[in-house]
Amino acid sequence: MFKDRLIFVSFVISAILNIILWLMLAGKFGWSAEKIPLHFNVAYGIDYLGTARQVYEIPLTGLVLLAINTLLAVKLYSREKLFSYFLSFGSIVLQLILSAAALSLIVLNA
């Protein structure tokens, strides 16, 4: 499967985006235990506070889903190449969505 350049490149891009996500959050929040706003609602304002360590659940989720997508793509590549392409490109989209969520948290806590 990883001989298919399109799938390999998309998983490498997903992994790089996940690493950037970890570094982006570590640069802003560090590993402190102080309370920060984690959710903002337009109607009520800040409605969820948590520790800064909880922001690392975002890139951890991305890493777990990247691993699941990779395993599924490897298993299904011999039978259904198109589904493997969807899984690999879906990993990029997932990392971009998680990056947008992390950026909104960074902006909220600026």
Backbone bond lengths (Angstrom), bond angles and torsions (degrees), N, CA, C in turn:
res aa  C-N    CA-C-N  psi(-1)  N-CA   C-N-CA  omega(-1)  CA-C   N-CA-C  phi
1 M - - - 1.439 - - 1.529 111.45 -
2 F 1.331 117.74 -41.41 1.453 119.33 -177.05 1.520 112.54 -76.41
3 K 1.338 117.18 -0.86 1.457 120.36 170.27 1.520 110.33 -77.53
4 D 1.313 116.64 -18.97 1.461 122.21 174.57 1.531 106.98 -76.06
5 R 1.304 115.79 109.18 1.458 121.61 -172.41 1.524 113.09 -61.31
6 L 1.320 117.71 -36.51 1.460 121.43 -178.56 1.529 111.41 -64.14
7 I 1.309 116.82 -43.61 1.463 120.68 178.91 1.521 110.54 -69.58
8 F 1.320 117.26 -42.94 1.458 120.91 -179.93 1.530 111.16 -60.76
9 V 1.312 116.90 -46.78 1.462 120.53 -178.84 1.524 111.09 -64.65
10 S 1.323 117.49 -38.76 1.465 118.95 -179.33 1.526 111.42 -67.80
11 F 1.326 118.30 -36.87 1.462 119.44 176.61 1.524 111.70 -71.44
12 V 1.327 117.75 -33.90 1.467 120.22 176.42 1.528 109.74 -66.62
13 I 1.322 117.53 -42.11 1.467 120.94 177.40 1.521 110.18 -62.09
14 S 1.332 116.95 -41.62 1.469 120.42 178.14 1.522 111.13 -62.16
15 A 1.323 117.10 -42.34 1.461 120.72 179.47 1.533 110.78 -65.43
16 I 1.321 117.38 -40.72 1.464 120.93 178.49 1.524 110.48 -64.81
17 L 1.330 117.02 -42.11 1.462 120.23 177.41 1.529 111.31 -62.52
18 N 1.335 117.48 -36.93 1.457 120.36 178.06 1.520 111.02 -68.11
19 I 1.317 117.94 -38.80 1.462 121.14 177.12 1.522 110.12 -64.41
20 I 1.325 116.83 -42.77 1.466 120.80 177.34 1.524 110.51 -61.37
21 L 1.313 116.95 -38.35 1.461 121.67 178.28 1.527 110.98 -62.69
22 W 1.334 117.20 -45.09 1.470 120.67 176.76 1.528 110.64 -59.75
23 L 1.337 116.25 -46.66 1.467 120.18 -177.10 1.525 112.16 -67.00
24 M 1.314 116.07 -37.66 1.463 121.10 179.41 1.532 110.69 -62.27
25 L 1.318 116.65 -45.55 1.458 120.34 -179.59 1.526 111.64 -72.73
26 A 1.324 117.43 -36.99 1.464 120.11 178.37 1.527 110.84 -66.66
27 G 1.333 116.93 -35.43 1.454 120.22 178.50 1.520 113.08 -67.73
28 K 1.308 117.19 -32.30 1.457 120.95 -178.63 1.528 112.36 -87.03
29 F 1.337 117.52 -46.38 1.454 120.53 -169.76 1.523 114.39 -104.88
30 G 1.311 118.32 -22.31 1.459 119.79 -176.90 1.516 111.04 63.67
31 W 1.332 116.80 -146.25 1.458 120.75 -179.55 1.522 109.75 -124.53
32 S 1.309 116.82 38.59 1.459 120.44 -177.42 1.528 110.58 -80.64
33 A 1.322 114.91 162.21 1.464 121.20 179.65 1.525 110.93 -107.57
34 E 1.322 117.52 13.98 1.462 119.76 -178.93 1.529 110.49 -73.83
35 K 1.318 115.23 154.98 1.462 121.09 -179.62 1.529 109.93 -78.52
36 I 1.340 114.94 133.82 1.461 120.95 177.28 1.526 108.28 -135.78
37 P 1.335 117.44 156.55 1.468 119.18 174.70 1.527 110.71 -71.18
38 L 1.325 115.85 130.21 1.459 120.45 -179.66 1.519 113.03 -111.85
39 H 1.328 116.79 -11.88 1.468 119.05 178.63 1.515 108.60 -148.19
40 F 1.317 114.60 139.28 1.464 121.97 179.73 1.517 108.23 -126.74
41 N 1.307 115.86 130.22 1.448 122.15 178.08 1.528 107.73 -115.90
42 V 1.300 117.38 135.29 1.460 120.81 -177.13 1.528 110.98 -62.34
43 A 1.301 117.33 -37.02 1.465 120.91 -177.51 1.529 112.44 -74.80
44 Y 1.334 117.99 -38.63 1.463 121.15 -173.31 1.515 114.49 -112.83
45 G 1.302 118.20 -9.75 1.460 121.17 -176.20 1.522 110.46 84.89
46 I 1.317 116.02 -143.45 1.467 120.42 179.62 1.523 107.93 -73.29
47 D 1.326 116.00 120.85 1.460 118.96 -176.64 1.521 113.51 -123.59
48 Y 1.329 118.71 4.09 1.455 120.48 176.65 1.518 109.47 -148.42
49 L 1.320 115.54 121.23 1.458 122.19 175.90 1.523 108.99 -110.10
50 G 1.311 115.82 147.33 1.461 121.11 176.84 1.508 109.52 -158.64
51 T 1.310 115.61 -179.54 1.458 119.21 179.35 1.529 109.88 -79.93
52 A 1.306 115.06 158.92 1.464 119.93 179.99 1.521 111.17 -65.59
53 R 1.308 117.15 -21.49 1.470 120.47 178.78 1.528 111.85 -68.11
54 Q 1.309 117.32 -24.07 1.462 120.48 -178.43 1.521 113.16 -70.56
55 V 1.316 118.71 -17.91 1.464 120.03 178.30 1.523 111.43 -68.55
56 Y 1.337 116.90 -19.91 1.466 119.93 -179.97 1.528 112.29 -76.00
57 E 1.320 117.02 -4.20 1.461 119.61 173.64 1.525 110.93 -69.14
58 I 1.325 117.00 -25.71 1.467 120.89 179.36 1.533 110.94 -65.98
59 P 1.343 119.97 -56.38 1.464 117.73 179.78 1.529 113.11 -69.79
60 L 1.342 117.14 -26.89 1.460 119.38 176.60 1.526 110.56 -65.63
61 T 1.316 116.44 -40.67 1.465 120.76 175.39 1.516 110.41 -61.32
62 G 1.327 116.80 -43.16 1.461 120.56 177.73 1.515 112.54 -62.35
63 L 1.326 117.32 -38.22 1.455 121.08 179.28 1.530 111.51 -68.25
64 V 1.330 116.40 -42.20 1.470 120.17 179.03 1.531 110.33 -64.74
65 L 1.324 116.82 -45.15 1.465 119.57 -179.75 1.524 112.09 -68.51
66 L 1.326 117.53 -31.80 1.463 120.48 174.23 1.528 110.43 -64.31
67 A 1.320 116.86 -41.78 1.468 120.35 178.29 1.533 111.00 -65.28
68 I 1.328 116.68 -41.66 1.463 119.95 179.08 1.526 110.70 -64.87
69 N 1.319 117.11 -44.99 1.468 120.29 178.53 1.527 111.52 -62.20
70 T 1.334 116.70 -38.87 1.461 119.98 179.00 1.523 111.02 -65.45
71 L 1.321 116.63 -45.34 1.469 119.63 179.17 1.522 111.74 -63.28
72 L 1.327 116.84 -42.73 1.464 119.53 178.17 1.530 111.44 -64.92
73 A 1.319 117.03 -40.17 1.462 120.21 179.77 1.524 111.20 -65.11
74 V 1.329 116.87 -38.51 1.463 120.39 178.47 1.530 109.95 -65.53
75 K 1.335 116.67 -44.33 1.468 120.48 -179.27 1.530 112.25 -64.97
76 L 1.339 116.93 -36.35 1.457 120.34 -172.62 1.523 114.38 -95.45
77 Y 1.323 118.15 -6.45 1.461 120.50 -173.43 1.528 112.48 -61.94
78 S 1.300 117.86 -40.51 1.469 119.65 -176.88 1.527 112.17 -69.50
79 R 1.340 116.59 -29.44 1.463 119.71 -178.87 1.527 113.22 -93.91
80 E 1.346 116.83 -38.97 1.464 120.49 -173.56 1.524 109.55 -143.32
81 K 1.332 115.81 93.73 1.466 120.14 -178.05 1.524 112.07 -66.18
82 L 1.317 116.96 -36.97 1.462 120.42 -177.39 1.523 111.27 -60.86
83 F 1.337 117.36 -41.10 1.458 120.42 178.92 1.521 110.88 -65.70
84 S 1.324 117.28 -34.84 1.465 120.55 175.79 1.525 110.95 -64.88
85 Y 1.319 117.04 -37.53 1.472 120.45 175.22 1.535 110.85 -63.70
86 F 1.315 116.73 -43.32 1.466 119.92 178.27 1.526 111.28 -61.61
87 L 1.323 116.87 -41.80 1.462 120.39 178.91 1.524 111.42 -64.87
88 S 1.313 117.03 -41.44 1.463 119.32 -177.75 1.532 111.56 -70.50
89 F 1.309 117.59 -41.39 1.466 119.70 177.49 1.519 111.35 -72.52
90 G 1.327 116.19 -31.41 1.464 119.89 175.93 1.518 111.70 -63.80
91 S 1.318 116.92 -31.31 1.463 120.35 177.20 1.527 111.42 -64.95
92 I 1.320 116.53 -38.31 1.469 119.68 177.02 1.522 110.29 -65.05
93 V 1.318 116.38 -46.11 1.467 120.82 -179.99 1.522 110.50 -61.62
94 L 1.319 117.01 -41.80 1.458 121.68 178.49 1.522 111.37 -60.51
95 Q 1.318 116.98 -45.17 1.465 120.17 179.38 1.531 111.37 -64.47
96 L 1.318 116.86 -35.92 1.473 119.92 177.76 1.523 111.23 -67.62
97 I 1.318 117.44 -39.47 1.468 121.10 177.63 1.530 110.35 -64.87
98 L 1.323 116.47 -43.65 1.462 119.83 178.16 1.529 111.22 -65.79
99 S 1.321 117.44 -34.06 1.469 120.50 175.90 1.519 111.10 -65.24
100 A 1.318 116.91 -38.37 1.469 120.34 176.57 1.525 110.51 -64.48
101 A 1.324 117.42 -39.11 1.464 120.68 177.68 1.521 110.53 -65.10
102 A 1.324 116.93 -41.58 1.457 120.81 179.14 1.524 111.18 -66.68
103 L 1.316 116.92 -39.89 1.476 119.93 177.12 1.525 111.37 -63.46
104 S 1.318 116.91 -37.42 1.467 118.58 177.84 1.523 110.42 -66.72
105 L 1.334 118.46 -35.77 1.456 120.13 175.31 1.526 112.00 -66.70
106 I 1.312 116.05 -38.04 1.465 119.69 178.65 1.522 110.19 -65.47
107 V 1.331 116.58 -42.47 1.462 120.45 178.76 1.524 110.65 -66.50
108 L 1.330 117.46 -39.56 1.458 121.57 179.11 1.524 111.55 -62.15
109 N 1.315 116.50 -34.56 1.460 120.64 -177.24 1.523 113.19 -100.03
110 A 1.306 118.05 18.00 1.463 120.92 -179.55 1.521 111.48 -75.66
